[in-house]
């Protein structure tokens, strides 16, 4: 039995504008840092969980093995992550972030945040700040709902909601 296609389309329609906004806000800095969106996704997952399995990235994204492998190889070659074997299952590769990887990740998000800040109206700051806080909370809740075998979001970085 599969997930309802209509429900999947509804979800995609709901997240499409924000996903596009995230890409637009980060794209310039990703290019400046030489990162692809897939590599940034892998870096974010490695940082979020203090390490992630390359196989999990394949499962989460549904991308071909070579696409994830290319992104992981780039991250390792750039010194943004280190690749090790899992201590319980030596067949699995674990990506762990380096201090440089964390720094680059933060730089991309900071540049995106500044762009978003410039695009916000400054006429009613308390309202704007409240709306940003509410939107962030709604994204966290939505991502928490989707987390399990079906992980699709790059927005969920709130550790207290990851459990």
N, C-alpha and C positions, 0 to 999 in steps of 0.2 A: 504494500500500500504506500502511495506517495503523498506528499504534502499537496494540498489543493492549489492548483495553478492560479485560480482567481485570487486566492489569498497572497500568493507570491507576487502577482502583478500589483496588488494593492500596496504591499510593502515597498516594492520598487518605486512605485509612484510617490509614496510618502517620503522616501529617503533620497530620491533623485535630486531635488534642489539642494539639499544640504551636502550631499556627496559632491556635486558639481562645485558648490561654494568652497568646500574644503580643498578640492583639486586646484581651483583658481587661486585661492589664497596661498597655497604652498608651492605651486608650480615654479614660480620665478626663483625661489630660494632652493628648491630641489635641483633645478638646472644649474644654479650657481655652485652648488655642492657636488654636482655630477651624479646625482642620485636619480634613479627611475622611481616611479610610484610604487612598483612592486618591491624594490629594494628598501624603500622607506617603510613599507608595510611590514616587511620582515624584521627590520631594525626595531620598529615600534613594538612588535610582538616579543622580540628578544628582551627588550628593556622592561616591558610590562610584567613579564613573568620571570625576570632574572634568568632567562634562558628559554629557548623554545626548540622543539623538534622540527627539522626541515620537513619531515613527513606530515606534521600537523599543518604546516603552511600550505602544503599541497592539498590537503583535505579541506581546509578552510576556504581557500580561494577557488578550487576547482581548476586551477591552471595546470598546464602540462608540466611534467617533471623537469624538462629542460629549462623552462622559464623560471621556475623556482630555483633550480640549481644555478643558473646564470646569476640571478640576484644574490644568492648566498655566496657564490664564489667572488662576486664583486665586493660584497661587504667584508669578507675575509681578507681579500687582497688589498682593500683600502684601510684595513686595520680598525674597522668599525665594530666588528665582532670577531670572536675566536670560535673555531669549530672544534668540538671535542666529541668523543664517543660517550654515550650514556653508560654510567657505571653498572646499571642493571641489565642492559641489553646492548652489547657492544656493536650491534648492527645499526643502531640509531645514531644519527648525528644531532648534536645539540649545539645551537648557536647561543653564545653568551656575549652580552654587550661589553665593549671596552669603554674606558673613560672617554676616549675620543668619540666613540659612537654615541654616547649619551650627550656629549657636548654638541655634536652635529645635529642630533635629534632636537635638542632644546633650541638650537639656533634656527632651525626650520620652523618650529612652532612659534618662536618669538617673532620672527619676521612675519608670519601669517597673522599673528595676533595684532601686530602693529598695523598691518593693512586693514584688518577688520575694524580696529579702533578708528583709523582715519575715515573709514566709510560710514561710521555711526554718526547720527545727528547729535549735536552737543546742546540742544535746546532744553532737554529735560533729562539731565544726567541720572537722577534717582530712578526714573522710569526705565531708561536704557540699561542701567546696571541691573535692575530687577529682572528685566526681560532676558538679559544674558544669563543671569543666574538660573532663572526658571528653565530656559532652553537647555542649558548644560545639564540640569537635573533630569529633565525629560529624556535627553539622549542617554544619560547613564542608566536610567530605568529601562529604557527600550533595549539598550545593549545588554543589560543584565538579563532581560527576558529572553533574548536571542542566544545568550551564551550557553553552550553545551556542545553537542557535536556540530551545531550550526552557528559558526562564528563568522560574522561578516564585517564587523565594524572596526574602523581605525580610530574612532573617537573615544572609546572607553578607556580612560586612563585613571579612573578613580579606584584606588586599591581597596577601599572599604566596601565597594560594591562588587568586587570580583569573586567573592567567596560564595 
